[in-house]
Amino acid sequence: MSAYLDQHVLVLNRLWQAVNICSARRALTLLLKAAPRSCSATATAAFQTYNFSQWHDFSQQEPHPESIHTISFKIRVPRVILLVLFDRLPKKEVKFTRHNIFERDRNTCQYCGHIFDRKDLNLDHVIPRDPRRADDLGKHRLLVHPL
């Protein structure tokens, strides 16, 4: 049973966009709190959403091998849950690494515009570093090693 509780469940926001992946244990806890709704594909390839009591009834009507056995009932492990009150997307933050700056600038010198091998390029600060802020990608550019 613990193997089923540790399986991954896709979490969607109310716009049906993926925002996270959580464990089945967390998904069932959220479903019990009535914040999200569980989703299941129907025979017509449409998606049906269920609250906890509807999901419980659905689990009884259509049993599945991947179900959790409690003392009084058996419930299916949800694969997708929909957060009906959440419409934000997760922040996509790019880490500050040398490799990411090379990828962003496509190995191109920002001063002359020519493409070089990575061994011939160097990083340069365009704006002086502010001691109150952490490093970010916008302050750095690639340039050719001075000869």
Secondary structure, DSSP 8 states (H G I E B T S, - for coil): -HHHHTSEEEEE-TTS-EEEEEEHHHHHHHHHTTSEEEEEE-TTS-EEEE-HHHHHHHHHHS--SSEEE-SS-EEE--SEEEETT------------HHHHHHHHTTB-TTT--B--GGGEEEEESS---TTS---GGGEEEEE---
